[in-house]
Amino acid sequence: MALLQIAEPTMATVAHQHKIAMGIDLGTTHSLVAITQSGKPNIIKDDCDNSLLPSVITYLKDKTVIGYDAVNLIHKYPMDTISSSKRMMGLSFDDIKNYDLKIIRGKNNSVEFLTSAGKISVIEVASDILFNLKTRAIAALQTDIKDAVITVPAYFDDAQRLSTKDAAKLAGINTLRLLNEPTAAAIAYGLDKKKQGYFVVYDFGGGTFDISILHLSDGVFEVLATAGDTNLGGDDIDSILIDYFNHNLPSHNKNISLKTIARKTKESLSTQEKININFKEIGINKKIELDRKTFESMTRPIVNKTIEICRQAMKDSGIDNKQLNDVVMVGGSTRSPLVRKIVGDFFATKLLVNINPDEVVALGAAIQADILIGNKQKNSMLLLDVNPLSIGIETMGGICEKIIPRNSTIPTSIAQEFTTFKDGQTSMSIHILQGEREMVADNRSLAKFVLSNISPKVAGASRIKVMLQIDSDGLLTASAEEINTKNKISVRIKPSYGISSDDIEKMLLDSQKNAKLDMEKRMLEEQKTEAKRVLEAIKSALNKDKKQLLSRQEIDKINKACDELQLSTLSQDTKDIQQKIKNLEKSCENYVAKRMNKAVQASMVGQKLM
């Protein structure tokens, strides 16, 4: 039986009721929407049988045009047609260095485009794209759909992620989850169904590049390393081609109209050795012949930049190429034979390219959306989506230190470092807890175990890494490891019962009802723990050298401050304990200075000063 029983508010509660949620890839160059039906994810196409929606919008006084129709208007309305706006998602006006369109400083230093339709924010552009995809899905399935999993680059920061959610809200979409694009791609390839392995997700899209190195163990992905560049993508290859065109064409100022031709050129050279580029559609009666070899020589530096990022990510991950199982190729730019060759040579392992690289992220998002909306079959593998209650451990003073917060996406693996409390401490008791309250006594105990044979050192010197991992079956594994010696113990927690939704609701209500009181208790216990730590440290130091460094009067002064602090720990007055700690520290200032001088003198023995 699973440790955690998930009951999201959006989950289906009626037997056999099938709910629908979208998986949306909001891309820099193209965007897509997918739906899982009968257990299989499918891309939803438009009326013209197009899977991709170009992330391009033309804003005119009387209408808004989106997608392929907007692409066709770029040469006619270059200053009203917005593309690749994802690159500006979450950025301030001051962050933007160069951009072809006219942008102005908006509210709160945001970026706004000045078009014939007026001022348009970056969030509004994203919202219009999302609304179009939502409308496409509703039309195809003939039912109202509001919920979606939306993918974002792994390197998106909080501001960029929040902007994405704001755009979805503006489009009337409830965001079930913001899913990292590399994770979505891994889900689409079913890598989460394997037992174990090391995988690379190489995501080279229109405007961003991401690399993620993942370790899979018992259905749980652990991100070993991630790196990327939010301003490196297929758009940079377009820019190189535009410069090439400008160099070989008569005087031409319409770089925006050349962008469409640049994209067609790179797509054609992915499948053809040589092409003739006709510029008649933008009013220039000229053709340029370009072969793949010349094209690759121009764009190789861009691809090499991605490899440098990959090299650093591999170094950070601590694994080598021989340990890799597969490399997942994501993004339209990975269609390039040059990209595949350079990436294949660098990783020296199998490239997964059998799923359309433009569609793989949306398909993975659709699978995740189907899980989150509650359509999992009873007999299917249990893939938990979030943990309903926080998981943590007991620390000094009976405090519950949360490691995996409530509503964290799972499967997950999170580590946190702790240290010893006393000098010479050789063991540490690990108490695993579940719940939202601040104190151990108010939470649910899951397990206890002991890490023994810790190197005896002064308090605070030993570093202990505690890792909590929830796998795809809902089972919790806890481990504790002394970092320097690699001394480790691991325990799989298998309770004989789960936790009911009623219990979860009660625990959440209790945490809200007692939030203020709990925090006051925590602050009191933290101060008591700090007082004990300070007293232990002073006592240990005095036992070593008080007679050599202090007079009887100085010793009595410190002992008096210690007694006052010890007495204050029996009270419930947090501020009084804080003040007594300060008093003790002040009474020890001269003692601390003498100890430091003694240590410096000892270190200088036998040393020559230049």
Order of alpha helices (4+ residues) and beta strands (2+ residues): beta-beta-beta-beta-beta-beta-alpha-beta-beta-beta-beta-alpha-beta-alpha-beta-alpha-beta-beta-beta-alpha-alpha-beta-beta-alpha-beta-alpha-beta-alpha-beta-beta-beta-beta-beta-beta-beta-beta-alpha-alpha-alpha-alpha-alpha
